[in-house]
Amino acid sequence: MQDFPHRYTVVAAGTAAGDIELSAERLPNLRSASPAEFDGPGDRWSPETFLVAAAGDCFVLTFRAIARASKLRWTALQCKVTGTLDRVDRVTRFTHLVISAQLQVPAQTDPDQGRRCLEKAERSCLISNSLKADVHLIADVNVAPEESAAA
């Protein structure tokens, strides 16, 4: 890992109407538009969906690092993030993020260790830690059934 601080540069370019073109060095370009809730087309990524996606992506990547350091065996993690956008003191902002994480671990894995790793990932995620929004984790750990012996 590189020393801090890290800097990330994105160029957003647009005209009076139409999509916004997002570009960054060494990355494919993306297009975005206002979401349907703000009278946009609703069929493209928006700043709102990017922010919620960033929280989910960061959570999974953070969990991956914590699980590796904790020597947790796991097979899959699905993370659904719901962001609530609201008006607070005449300012529109995200007020809540709910992270619903479903972790699958192999048989004979301690589900409490998986839950602890999920909780640590929620506390350690740099994206959600950078937001004013309250973050709430709903953790579900499923242990795979043991395979039965062949007859």
Secondary structure by P-SEA (a helix, b strand, c coil): cccccbbbbbbbbbccccbbbbbcccccbbbbccccccccccccccaaaaaaaaaaaaaaaaaaaaaaaacccccbbbbbbbbbbbbccccccccbbbbbbbbbbcccccaaaaaaaaaaaaacccccccccbbbbbbbbbbbcccccccc
